[in-house]
Amino acid sequence: MSYLTSVLDKSPISDGSTPEQALRDSLRLAQHAEHLGYHRYWFAEHHATPQLASPAPEVLAAWVLAQTRRIRVGSGGVMLRHYAPYKVAEAFNLLASLAPGRVDLGVGKAPGGLPASTAALAAGRAPVGTFEQQLQDLDGFLSGTLPADHPHASAQARPLPQHAPERFLLGASPQSARLAAELGWRFVYAAHFDGDPRSIEAAFSAYREVSSLAPLLATVAFAAPTAEAAARQLGALRIYKLHLAPGQTVNLPSPEAAAEYARQVGVTSYRIEETHPSVLSGDATQVRRALDDLHRRFGVGEFILDAPVADLDARLTSLELLSPAPRAAVA
């Protein structure tokens, strides 16, 4: 099967461990992923989450870029709603100047945290426009193509790298896919949020109507030496969907987090639904077969694999079993 495989890391903190150790684990995993032939290594953005140590993917990316040689490194993604597009463009142009040809800028629309964190990130900042306008501005700052009548047309996001960061929009809707295509960005479907095949097909179809680039698919995937071992490691994975109002839902990692979200937005009448995330798991053959099937069915050009466990040894083993270049790794 002809597709690339890459890694998404949230820097999870194991029970009884520390954020410092989680970050050291992320570096070790990224270096191992490079050795095994993975194409990219991305960091997610999560705020005020006790189980995760990744609030600033651009900082983690800089640290890992400095201690790897070949693998592309970046964000999956920066939550653009919190930031001035100019500042994001500056940060990633700087990264691309430090590590030419190896930097990825993935952007997402979600808040990446509870309402209290979102409010704190917005403190002292002028109101932002729509996400679509923010993304267009970011693209303009990165490429130097802002319209002449734009209020910030004279601001250049320096340094200007010889190899611009590659740009990706993360989403799970036809609207996001179409926006990415219209801007000339790569599109990453977030199957770890919505793995419904009908939703994937609709988003990819919208992207292909405008773009000739192959879409990417981010999915939760975990392999162990046996299917039984994978099941033991995963346990009973759950996502808790908080229903606040008709059509308004939020996915959260625990009932406590769901209740806290409702409290922070001042809602007393809500419902919490326990769901099971879509996970590709089993031994190496089973997970590879599932990836092959998705590649055939949807024409996925690259998979971004998100391992749903915190244990370092288990994550290293999964990387090895799903390695795109197992012979080279052994050699």
Secondary structure, DSSP 8 states (H G I E B T S, - for coil): ---EEEEEE--B--TT--HHHHHHHHHHHHHHHHHHT-SEEEE----S-TTB--S-HHHHHHHHHTT-SSSEEEES-EEGGGS-HHHHHHHHHHHHHHSTT-EEEEEE-S-SS-HHHHHHHHTT------HHHHHHHHHHHHHT---TTSTTTT---SS--SS--EEEEEESSHHHHHHHHHHT-EEEEETTT---HHHHHHHHHHHHTT--S--EEEEEEEE-SSHHHHHHHH-S--EEEEEEETTEEEEESSHHHHHHHHHHTT--S-EEEEE---EEEESHHHHHHHHHHHHHHH--SEEEEE-----HHHHHHHHHHT-S-HHHHH-
